[in-house]
Amino acid sequence: MALQIGDKIPEILGTGQDGKTVKSTDFTGKKLALYFYPKDNTPGCTAQACSLRDGYQDLKKAGYAVVGVSVDSEDSHRKFIEKFDLPFPLIADVDKKLVQEFGVWQEKKNYGKTYMGTVRTTFLIDEAGIIRHIIEGRGVDTKNHAEQILNL
């Protein structure tokens, strides 16, 4: 069962690019923009990460922490962060535990081929760890994502 608006997020979110465990309690007292994306270094995912990077100070002023999640490895995340100077952590969900818990690991179709993958989704979570808003799929504006979050 996928997490929904009103649900509390899990305590253990996963392992960050630095190999350390990322917990929901790390963000107690802050709002959290937890965004799931398909793959490091792809055009849409890079546009989204760079939008969040460019709007990071405004998001922080609005009380948000930002954390990205994909099924890529810690090494891939470190390179992605370095290449694009990302100021926020990325969780390496290689065992697909978090994408399944949040319900974003779904059947996708591309060029007539069906496969399982991450559906681009952002969960906006309040200071107590409760999901308050979900932006999903084609509703995510990758090029203006920071502004999209700030305007909710």
Secondary structure, 3 states (H helix, E strand, C coil): CCCCCCCECCCEEEEECCCCEEEHHHHCCCEEEEEECCCCCCHHHHHHHHHHHHCHHHHHHCCEEEEEEECCCHHHHHHHHHHHCCCCCEEECCCCHHHHHCCCEEEEEECCEEEEEECCEEEEECCCCEEEEEEEHHHCCHHHHHHHHHCC
